[in-house]
């Protein structure tokens, strides 16, 4: 403290100044200005303290509010997170339950339990959810089959085979099941309809036997200046029927078995195919205009009538034509017997039809001849055959009259009447062809022939002379014939007319 009188420093605790002795005043003198100043200062301090306290209180209140607010927000956040977790779990579970994998797995469990109806519900859900169409569809088909629901079974099979993008394996499997279903019920028309609409050729090829496709012609319709050998083709086994006048054929119409030769004229061909299951195809139609020159009919030197000596028929036609003939009354064509220049008149009654066909396949008018040949002789062909057998027995070539060769060789020598001919400068003869017959009845022609005189039965060996289109004797007399037959037993075998006709045809075709 400083002395107010002398200005010296007064030590702490002293009541008087050590220098001047002035008393130190503890309480200062009252000064109104100072008091006012102090009062103002104190009021200012009080106000400041009050404001600070108010501010502190307000800050404290605001902090409490902030804490409460933060706690509320935190609580809301926790609730939201929990709810979100619950929702995610819920939707995840629902998504899993609705997934094609879960539904498919559920369906398989139901199938194992034999609950096919519930399995179908799960399979449909799996398919709706985007599961494998082919696999699920096949399992649905199996469920319908197990339930015996034929309508749904077929509907789903049809849906399978018509589905775009289906694999070839599933496609074949689907068609296999549909066709097996119809085949088991003999509903072949449904199979044909199914296959006709099938775009997969491999399926049609596999089941071609059930199809009845429209027949096809080997010539397109139109105009031709040559004979058309028309063929009608089908896709599988069955029968083709046709008409040539534009009418629709049926199973009672002409059946197609060989090419139809279309000559000059107009033809409207209509054909239908019926397969082995009785399924009928659509009709195939074609119109042909044929304009070709017809050759002249063949000329035969022997007119129809009765004859009493062997006759050789000579037939002529235009150059470039081939002659064909029949003896059974049918119309001759390019598949009939061919005339080669050797054609003896048969014994008894016979009827010939001749046609000439040119190199373009055009047929002429048919020439018809009817004959009756009866020989004026005491000896028939059976007597002539007896002469041949007697000669072979005497020569040791056979061991018994039935033609058996020997005890060691059970085969037989068979002699078939071929024809009767006139050999120039030699006379009229019966001709026999030689065959060897095995125990099983089969025959082999040896190429040897025998000629027996018609009027007194002399026996000769003979051969066919291609230069003269007739036979010629090639040996000396082998047996007298009629003289040697006196008092000898009959050994003649049967000579059938069918064998005779066959032999004539063979001689004509071979020579």
C-alpha positions in Angstrom: 0.0 0.0 0.0 1.3 3.6 -0.7 1.1 6.3 1.9 -1.3 9.0 0.8 0.8 11.7 2.4 4.4 11.0 1.4 3.9 8.5 -1.2 6.1 5.9 0.4 5.4 2.2 0.4 3.7 1.0 3.6 4.6 -2.6 4.4 1.8 -5.1 4.6 0.3 -5.3 8.1 1.5 -1.8 9.2 -1.2 0.6 10.4 1.0 3.8 10.0 3.5 5.0 7.4 7.0 4.4 8.6 8.2 7.6 7.0 5.6 10.3 7.9 3.5 8.5 10.5 0.3 8.9 8.6 -2.4 6.4 9.7 -3.4 3.9 7.2 -7.2 3.9 6.5 -8.7 0.5 6.1 -12.1 1.8 4.9 -11.8 4.5 2.3 -13.6 7.8 2.5 -17.1 7.8 1.0 -17.2 9.3 -2.5 -20.5 9.4 -4.2 -19.0 9.3 -7.7 -16.9 6.3 -6.8 -19.9 4.7 -5.1 -22.0 5.3 -8.3 -19.2 3.9 -10.3 -19.0 0.9 -8.1 -22.7 0.5 -8.1 -22.8 0.6 -11.9 -19.9 -1.8 -12.1 -21.6 -4.2 -9.7 -24.9 -3.9 -11.6 -23.1 -4.6 -14.8 -21.4 -7.6 -13.3 -24.7 -8.8 -11.9 -26.4 -8.4 -15.2 -23.5 -10.2 -16.9 -23.7 -13.0 -14.4 -27.4 -13.2 -14.8 -27.1 -13.3 -18.6 -24.4 -15.9 -18.3 -26.5 -18.0 -16.0 -29.5 -17.6 -18.2 -27.4 -18.6 -21.2 -25.9 -21.5 -19.3 -29.4 -22.6 -18.3 -30.6 -22.2 -21.9 -27.6 -24.1 -23.2 -28.3 -26.8 -20.7 -31.9 -27.0 -21.7 -31.0 -27.0 -25.3 -28.5 -29.9 -24.7 -31.1 -31.9 -22.9 -33.4 -31.4 -25.8 -30.7 -32.4 -28.3 -29.9 -35.5 -26.3 -33.6 -36.5 -26.2 -33.9 -35.7 -29.9 -30.8 -37.8 -30.7 -32.1 -40.6 -28.6 -35.4 -40.5 -30.4 -33.8 -40.5 -33.8 -31.6 -43.4 -32.8 -34.6 -45.3 -31.6 -36.4 -44.6 -34.8 -33.3 -45.8 -36.8 -33.1 -49.0 -34.8 -36.8 -49.6 -35.4 -36.3 -48.9 -39.1 -33.3 -51.2 -39.4 -35.2 -54.0 -37.6 -38.2 -53.5 -39.8 -36.0 -53.5 -42.8 -34.4 -56.7 -41.7 -37.8 -58.3 -41.1 -39.0 -57.1 -44.5 -35.9 -58.3 -46.3 -36.2 -61.6 -44.6 -39.9 -61.9 -45.4 -39.4 -61.0 -49.1 -36.4 -63.2 -49.3 -38.3 -66.1 -47.9 -41.2 -65.4 -50.2 -38.8 -65.2 -53.2 -37.2 -68.5 -52.3 -40.6 -70.2 -51.8 -41.8 -68.8 -55.1 -38.6 -69.7 -57.0 -38.7 -72.4 -59.7 -36.1 -74.4 -57.9 -38.2 -74.6 -54.7 -41.4 -75.3 -56.5 -39.8 -77.9 -58.7 -38.3 -79.6 -55.6 -41.6 -79.5 -53.9 -43.3 -81.0 -57.0 -40.8 -83.9 -57.1 -41.5 -84.6 -53.4 -45.2 -84.7 -54.2 -44.6 -87.0 -57.1 -42.7 -89.4 -54.9 -45.6 -89.4 -52.5 -48.0 -90.1 -55.3 -49.8 -86.8 -54.9 -49.9 -85.9 -58.6 -52.5 -83.2 -58.3 -50.4 -81.2 -55.8 -47.4 -81.9 -57.9 -49.1 -80.3 -60.9 -49.8 -77.2 -58.9 -46.1 -76.9 -57.9 -45.0 -77.7 -61.5 -47.2 -75.0 -62.9 -45.8 -72.5 -60.4 -42.3 -73.5 -61.3 -43.1 -73.0 -65.0 -44.7 -69.6 -64.3 -41.6 -68.6 -62.4 -39.4 -69.2 -65.4 -38.3 -72.8 -64.8 -37.0 -75.1 -67.5 -40.0 -75.5 -69.9 -39.1 -78.9 -71.4 -38.2 -80.6 -68.2 -41.3 -79.3 -66.3 -43.6 -80.0 -69.2 -42.5 -83.6 -69.5 -43.1 -84.1 -65.7 -46.5 -82.5 -66.0 -47.3 -84.9 -68.9 -46.2 -87.8 -66.7 -48.5 -86.6 -63.9 -51.5 -86.4 -66.2 -50.7 -89.9 -67.5 -50.5 -91.2 -63.9 -53.8 -89.6 -63.1 -55.4 -91.1 -66.3 -56.4 -87.7 -67.6 -56.1 -88.5 -71.3 -57.4 -85.1 -72.5 -54.8 -83.1 -70.5 -52.2 -85.7 -71.3 -52.7 -85.2 -75.0 -53.1 -81.4 -74.8 -49.8 -81.0 -73.0 -48.0 -83.3 -75.4 -49.3 -81.2 -78.4 -48.2 -78.1 -76.6 -44.8 -79.6 -76.1 -44.2 -80.5 -79.8 -45.5 -77.1 -81.0 -43.4 -75.1 -78.6 -40.8 -72.9 -80.3 -37.2 -73.7 -79.6 -37.8 -77.2 -78.2 -34.9 -79.5 -78.5 -34.9 -82.3 -81.1 -34.7 -85.0 -78.4 -37.8 -83.7 -76.6 -39.6 -83.2 -79.9 -39.0 -86.8 -80.9 -40.0 -87.9 -77.4 -43.3 -86.0 -77.6 -44.2 -87.4 -81.0 -43.3 -90.9 -79.9 -45.8 -90.6 -77.0 -48.6 -89.1 -79.1 -48.3 -91.7 -81.8 -48.0 -94.5 -79.2 -51.3 -93.2 -77.7 -53.2 -93.2 -81.0 -51.7 -96.5 -82.2 -52.8 -98.2 -79.0 -56.3 -97.1 -79.8 -56.0 -97.8 -83.6 -56.7 -94.2 -84.3 -54.6 -94.1 -87.4 -56.3 -91.1 -89.0 -55.2 -88.9 -86.1 -51.6 -90.2 -86.6 -51.8 -89.3 -90.3 -53.1 -85.8 -89.6 -50.4 -85.3 -86.9 -47.6 -86.3 -89.3 -48.9 -84.3 -92.2 -48.7 -81.2 -90.1 -45.3 -82.1 -88.6 -42.4 -79.8 -89.8 -39.7 -82.3 -88.7 -38.9 -84.6 -91.6 -37.1 -87.0 -89.4 -40.3 -87.7 -87.5 -42.2 -88.2 -90.8 -39.5 -90.6 -92.0 -39.6 -92.6 -88.8 -43.4 -93.0 -89.0 -43.9 -93.0 -92.7 -45.9 -96.2 -92.5 -48.7 -94.3 -90.9 -48.8 -91.6 -93.5 -50.9 -91.5 -96.6 -49.3 -88.9 -98.7 -50.7 -87.8 -102.0 -49.5 -90.0 -104.9 -46.9 -88.5 -107.2 -46.6 -88.9 -111.0 -43.2 -89.4 -112.6 -44.2 -87.1 -115.5 -45.5 -83.5 -114.9 -48.8 -82.9 -116.7 -48.7 -81.3 -120.1 -48.3 -82.1 -123.8 -46.0 -84.8 -125.1 -45.2 -86.1 -128.6 -44.1 -89.5 -127.4 -45.7 -92.3 -125.5 -45.5 -91.6 -121.7 -44.8 -94.6 -119.5 -46.6 -93.0 -116.5 -45.6 -94.2 -113.0 -47.6 -93.4 -109.9 -45.5 -93.4 -106.7 -46.5 -93.6 -103.1 -44.5 -92.8 -99.9 -44.9 -96.2 -98.2 -46.7 -99.6 -98.5 -50.3 -99.7 -99.6 -52.4 -99.6 -102.7 -52.8 -97.0 -105.4 -56.0 -96.8 -107.3 -56.6 -94.6 -110.4 -59.0 -93.5 -113.1 -58.3 -92.1 -116.5 -61.5 -90.1 -117.0 -61.2 -87.5 -114.3 -63.4 -89.2 -111.8 -62.2 -89.7 -108.2 -61.1 -93.3 -107.7 -61.8 -95.6 -104.7 -60.7 -99.0 -103.6 -62.9 -100.5 -106.3 -61.2 -98.7 -109.1 -58.3 -99.9 -111.2 -55.3 -100.7 -109.0 -51.9 -99.4 -110.2 -49.4 -102.2 -110.4 -47.2 -101.2 -113.4 -46.5 -98.2 -115.6 -49.4 -96.9 -117.6 -48.5 -96.3 -121.2 -50.2 -93.2 -122.4 -50.5 -93.1 -126.2 -52.1 -90.7 -128.5 -55.1 -88.9 -126.9 -55.9 -86.9 -123.8 -55.9 -88.4 -120.4 -57.1 -87.0 -117.1 -55.4 -89.2 -114.5 -56.7 -89.1 -110.9 -55.0 -91.3 -108.3 -55.4 -92.0 -104.6 -53.2 -93.9 -102.1 -54.6 -96.1 -99.3 -52.0 -97.3 -96.9 -52.0 -100.6 -95.0 -53.9 -99.0 -92.1 -56.8 -98.0 -94.4 -55.9 -94.3 -94.4 -56.7 -92.5 -97.6 -54.5 -89.8 -99.1 -55.7 -86.6 -100.9 -56.4 -87.1 -104.7 -53.6 -86.4 -107.2 -54.7 -85.2 -110.6 -52.8 -84.6 -113.9 -53.9 -84.0 -117.5 -51.8 -85.3 -120.4 -52.1 -84.6 -124.1 -50.3 -87.2 -126.1 -49.8 -86.8 -129.9 -47.8 -89.6 -131.5 -48.1 -91.6 -134.7 -49.4 -95.1 -134.2 -47.7 -98.0 -136.0 -49.6 -100.4 -138.1 -51.0 -103.5 -136.4 -48.9 -106.7 -136.7 -49.6 -109.0 -139.7 -49.9 -112.8 -139.0 -49.5 -115.2 -142.0 -52.0 -117.7 -140.6 -55.6 -116.5 -140.4 -57.9 -117.8 -137.7 -59.3 -121.2 -138.5 -58.9 -125.0 -138.1 -55.6 -126.7 -138.9 -54.6 -130.4 -139.2 -50.8 -130.2 -139.5 -48.2 -128.4 -137.4 -48.0 -124.7 -138.1 -45.4 -122.1 -137.3 -46.8 -118.6 -136.9 -45.0 -115.9 -138.7 -45.7 -112.3 -137.6 -44.4 -109.1 -139.1 -44.6 -105.4 -138.1 -43.2 -102.0 -139.2 -39.4 -101.5 -139.0 -38.3 -100.4 -135.6 -41.3 -102.1 -133.9 -41.2 -105.0 -131.4 -44.0 -107.5 -131.4 -45.6 -108.7 -128.2 -48.3 -111.3 -127.7 -50.6 -113.0 -125.1 -52.5 -116.3 -125.2 -54.7 -115.8 -122.1 -57.1 -113.3 -123.6 -55.4 -110.3 -121.9 -54.4 -107.2 -123.8 -50.7 -107.3 -124.8 -48.2 -104.6 -123.9 -44.5 -104.1 -123.4 -44.5 -106.6 -120.5 -46.1 -109.4 -122.4 -44.2 -112.3 -124.2 -41.9 -111.0 -126.9 -42.2 -112.5 -130.4 -38.7 -113.8 -131.5 -39.6 -115.6 -134.7 -40.3 -119.0 -133.2 -44.0 -119.4 -132.4 -45.5 -122.8 -133.1 -49.3 -123.2 -133.1 -50.4 -125.1 -130.0 -52.5 -128.3 -130.2 -56.2 -127.9 -129.6 -57.8 -124.4 -129.3 -55.7 -121.3 -128.9 -56.1 -117.6 -129.0 -53.4 -115.0 -129.8 -53.3 -111.3 -129.4 -50.4 -109.4 -131.1 -49.4 -105.8 -130.7 -46.5 -103.8 -132.3 -44.7 -101.2 -130.1 -42.4 -98.7 -131.7 -39.2 -97.3 -130.3 -41.2 -94.4 -128.7 -43.4 -96.8 -126.9 -46.4 -96.2 -129.1 -48.6 -99.3 -129.5 -50.5 -100.4 -132.6 -54.0 -101.8 -132.8 -54.2 -105.4 -131.5 -54.3 -108.2 -134.0 -56.3 -111.2 -132.8 -56.1 -114.8 -134.1 -58.0 -117.9 -133.0 -56.9 -121.4 -134.0 -57.8 -125.0 -133.6 -55.1 -127.5 -134.4 -55.9 -131.2 -134.5 -53.4 -133.6 -136.0 -54.5 -136.5 -138.3 -52.5 -139.3 -136.7 -53.0 -142.5 -134.7 -50.4 -141.4 -132.1 -50.9 -138.7 -129.4 -48.1 -136.8 -127.7 -48.4 -139.2 -124.7 -47.4 -142.0 -127.1 -44.5 -140.0 -128.3 -43.4 -139.4 -124.7 -43.6 -143.1 -124.1 -41.1 -143.7 -126.9 -38.6 -141.3 -125.2 -38.9 -143.0 -121.9 -38.5 -146.5 -123.4 -35.3 -145.4 -125.2 -33.8 -144.0 -121.9 -34.7 -147.2 -120.0 -33.0 -149.3 -122.7 -30.0 -147.0 -122.8 -29.7 -147.3 -119.0 -30.0 -143.5 -118.4 -33.0 -144.1 -116.1 -33.8 -147.0 -113.8 -37.6 -146.8 -113.8 -40.4 -145.7 -116.1 -41.1 -142.7 -113.8 -37.8 -141.2 -114.8 -35.8 -142.0 -111.6 -32.1 -142.0 -112.6 -30.9 -144.8 -110.2 -31.1 -146.1 -106.6 -28.1 -144.0 -105.7 -29.4 -140.9 -107.5 -33.1 -140.2 -106.6 -33.4 -137.4 -109.2 -35.7 -137.9 -112.2 -35.4 -137.2 -115.9 -38.6 -135.3 -116.9 -39.6 -134.8 -120.5 -42.1 -132.0 -121.1 -44.0 -131.6 -124.4 -42.9 -128.3 -126.0 -44.7 -128.1 -129.3 -45.3 -129.9 -132.6 -43.4 -128.6 -135.6 -42.6 -129.3 -139.2 -38.9 -129.8 -139.8 -38.1 -129.0 -143.5 -37.3 -132.2 -145.5 -37.8 -134.4 -142.4 -41.5 -134.3 -141.5 -43.8 -133.4 -138.6 -42.6 -134.0 -135.1 -43.5 -133.8 -131.4 -40.8 -131.9 -129.5 -39.9 -132.7 -125.9 -37.6 -130.7 -123.6 -35.5 -132.5 -121.1 -35.4 -131.5 -117.4 -33.8 -132.9 -114.2 -36.2 -132.9 -111.2 -34.8 -132.9 -107.7 -36.6 -134.7 -104.8 -37.9 -131.3 -103.6 -39.7 -130.8 -106.9 -37.5 -128.2 -108.4 -36.5 -128.6 -112.1 -33.5 -127.6 -114.1 -33.5 -127.6 -117.9 -30.7 -129.6 -119.5 -30.8 -128.0 -123.0 -31.4 -131.4 -124.7 -34.5 -132.0 -126.9 -36.0 -135.1 -128.5 -38.1 -135.2 -131.7 -40.7 -138.0 -132.2 -42.4 -138.4 -135.5 -46.1 -137.7 -135.4 -47.2 -140.4 -137.7 -45.1 -143.5 -136.8 -43.1 -142.3 -133.8 -39.4 -142.5 -134.9 -37.1 -141.0 -132.2 -34.3 -138.5 -132.9 -32.2 -136.1 -131.0 -32.8 -132.5 -132.1 -31.7 -128.9 -131.4 -33.0 -125.4 -132.0 -31.7 -123.8 -135.2 -31.6 -120.0 -134.6 -31.0 -119.4 -138.3 -34.3 -120.9 -139.3 -36.2 -120.3 -136.0 -37.0 -123.9 -136.0 -35.7 -127.3 -134.9 -33.3 -129.5 -136.8 -32.5 -133.1 -136.3 -28.9 -133.7 -135.1 -28.6 -137.5 -134.6 -29.3 -140.7 -136.5 -32.5 -142.6 -135.7 -32.4 -143.5 -132.0 -35.5 -145.8 -131.9 -38.0 -147.1 -134.4 -40.9 -146.1 -132.3 -44.2 -147.5 -133.3 -42.8 -151.0 -134.2 -41.1 -151.3 -130.8 -44.2 -150.4 -128.9 -46.0 -153.6 -129.7 -46.8 -155.7 -126.5 -44.9 -153.2 -124.2 -46.4 -151.8 -121.0 -47.4 -148.1 -121.0 -44.8 -146.0 -119.2 -46.2 -142.7 -120.3 -46.1 -140.0 -117.6 -48.6 -137.1 -117.3 -48.1 -134.2 -119.7 -50.0 -131.2 -118.4 -51.1 -128.4 -120.6 -49.5 -125.8 -118.2 -46.2 -127.5 -118.7 -46.6 -127.5 -122.4 -47.4 -123.8 -122.5 -44.5 -123.1 -120.1 -42.2 -125.0 -122.4 -43.3 -123.1 -125.5 -42.8 -119.8 -123.7 -39.3 -120.9 -122.5 -38.3 -122.0 -126.0 -39.5 -118.7 -127.5 -37.8 -116.5 -124.8 -34.5 -118.5 -124.7 -34.0 -118.9 -128.4 
